[in-house]
């Protein structure tokens, strides 16, 4: 779980799911459908350039479009 510079809370789940908690809603990203990313998220980092980095038990996924 990690926060970003916009006040959102990010939660990594199993099987490629990432949740972004806003103050009044939740966004659910299923990376398995779009990217065939089905690993357990073990770390989340909001980079200073605004991109989100997700560490898994198998790889690293970097996204600039989710932030």
N, C-alpha and C positions, 0 to 999 in steps of 0.2 A: 504494500500500500504506500502511496506517495501523494504529495500535494504538488500543484503547479503554481505558476505565477499569476494565474487568474482566479485562484481560490477554489479550484476543483480538487476533488479527492479521486485518485485513480486506484482501482483494485484489480489485481491480476488473478484470474481463476484458472481452473484446469481446462484442457481441450481447446485452447485458443480464444477464450472469452476474456474481454477486458471491460470493466464497468467504469464509467466516469460519473461521479456524483456531483451534481450542481446544487445550488442552494434550494432549487425547487423541482428538480427532476433528475432522472438517471438516464444516461446514454449507455447502451449495450453494444459493444463491437464484437462481432464474431469473425475473428481473423481466419478461422478454419475455412469458412465458406469462400472468402475472397482470395486468400493467400496460401491455403493449405497449411496453415500454421496451427498445429494442434498440440502444442506442448504446454506444460505447466509453467506459468509465469512465476519466477522466483525473485525478481527485482524490477523496479520501475524508477526511471530517472527523467526528470524534466531538464533538458539541456538548456544552456543559456541562449541558444539560437531559437528556442521555442519548440524544437522537435522532442518527441517522446521516445525514450529508449526502453525496451522491454527485454530483460534477461530471462532466459528459460533454462530448463534442465538440459537442453540440447543446443541452443543457439542464441543469437541476439537479433531482435527485430527493431528497426528504427523507422519511425513514421513522422513526417512533417505535416501530414494532412489530418491527423486526429486531434491535434492540440487546439 
